[in-house]
Amino acid sequence: MRRTEDCPICRLIRFYLLLAVPLIAIVGIGSMNSDDSRGSKLWFVDVALIDFLAYGALGALLMVIGYRSYVEFWLPKKRARALEQMLQDNGDDEI
């Protein structure tokens, strides 16, 4: 486990800087160009905030599923094959 020397306030500030500030910036940019006749120059201004959150949640879900399937299925098979190979190599030397 990684030991951090950061205080709880530093972690809270880092959380706000990484997550909350960009979210507020996206909402602010979206509300600046409320006039539809000019058209927005940024692609993410026309997208609703809920779309960002939905795609972010979907991406996080896929990443978690991929990681858990790696840890639960692929990694134990890889370790078992390596263990069998080591036992086979050591068993040949001792006999």
C-alpha positions as CSV (number, residue, x, y, z in Angstrom):
1,M,0.0,0.0,0.0
2,R,1.3,3.4,-0.9
3,R,2.0,5.7,2.0
4,T,1.1,9.3,1.3
5,E,2.3,12.2,3.4
6,D,-0.4,14.5,2.1
7,C,-2.8,16.0,4.5
8,P,-6.6,15.6,4.0
9,I,-7.0,19.2,3.0
10,C,-4.4,18.8,0.2
11,R,-6.2,15.7,-1.1
12,L,-9.5,17.6,-1.1
13,I,-7.9,20.5,-3.0
14,R,-6.4,18.1,-5.5
15,F,-9.8,16.4,-6.0
16,Y,-11.4,19.8,-6.7
17,L,-8.7,20.8,-9.1
18,L,-8.9,17.5,-11.0
19,L,-12.6,16.9,-11.1
20,A,-14.8,19.8,-10.1
21,V,-13.0,22.7,-11.8
22,P,-13.1,21.1,-15.3
23,L,-16.8,20.2,-14.8
24,I,-17.6,23.8,-13.8
25,A,-15.7,25.1,-16.8
26,I,-17.7,22.9,-19.2
27,V,-20.9,24.1,-17.7
28,G,-19.7,27.7,-17.9
29,I,-18.6,27.4,-21.5
30,G,-21.9,25.9,-22.4
31,S,-23.9,28.8,-20.8
32,M,-21.7,31.5,-22.5
33,N,-22.9,30.6,-26.0
34,S,-26.6,30.5,-25.5
35,D,-27.2,32.3,-28.8
36,D,-27.8,29.5,-31.4
37,S,-27.4,31.8,-34.4
38,R,-23.6,32.3,-34.0
39,G,-22.9,28.6,-33.6
40,S,-20.4,27.3,-31.1
41,K,-16.7,26.9,-32.0
42,L,-16.1,24.2,-29.5
43,W,-17.7,20.7,-30.0
44,F,-18.3,20.1,-26.4
45,V,-20.3,23.2,-25.8
46,D,-23.3,21.7,-27.7
47,V,-23.2,18.5,-25.8
48,A,-25.3,18.3,-22.6
49,L,-23.5,17.7,-19.3
50,I,-25.4,14.5,-18.7
51,D,-23.9,13.1,-21.9
52,F,-20.4,13.7,-20.6
53,L,-21.3,12.0,-17.3
54,A,-23.0,9.1,-19.0
55,Y,-20.1,8.4,-21.3
56,G,-17.7,8.8,-18.4
57,A,-19.6,6.3,-16.3
58,L,-19.7,3.9,-19.3
59,G,-16.0,4.3,-19.8
60,A,-15.3,3.7,-16.1
61,L,-17.6,0.7,-16.1
62,L,-15.7,-0.8,-19.0
63,M,-12.4,-0.2,-17.4
64,V,-13.4,-1.8,-14.1
65,I,-14.9,-4.8,-15.9
66,G,-11.7,-5.2,-18.0
67,Y,-9.4,-4.9,-14.9
68,R,-11.5,-7.3,-12.8
69,S,-11.6,-9.8,-15.6
70,Y,-7.9,-9.6,-16.0
71,V,-7.3,-10.1,-12.2
72,E,-9.9,-12.8,-11.8
73,F,-9.4,-14.9,-15.0
74,W,-6.3,-14.2,-17.0
75,L,-3.8,-13.5,-14.2
76,P,-4.4,-16.7,-12.3
77,K,-4.1,-18.8,-15.4
78,K,-0.8,-17.1,-16.2
79,R,0.4,-17.7,-12.7
80,A,-0.7,-21.3,-12.8
81,R,1.2,-21.9,-16.1
82,A,4.3,-20.3,-14.7
83,L,4.1,-22.4,-11.5
84,E,3.6,-25.6,-13.5
85,Q,6.6,-24.7,-15.6
86,M,8.8,-24.0,-12.6
87,L,7.7,-27.2,-10.9
88,Q,8.4,-29.2,-14.1
89,D,11.8,-27.6,-14.5
90,N,12.8,-28.2,-10.8
91,G,11.3,-31.7,-10.9
92,D,13.5,-32.8,-13.8
93,D,16.7,-31.6,-12.0
94,E,16.0,-33.4,-8.7
95,I,15.1,-36.8,-10.2
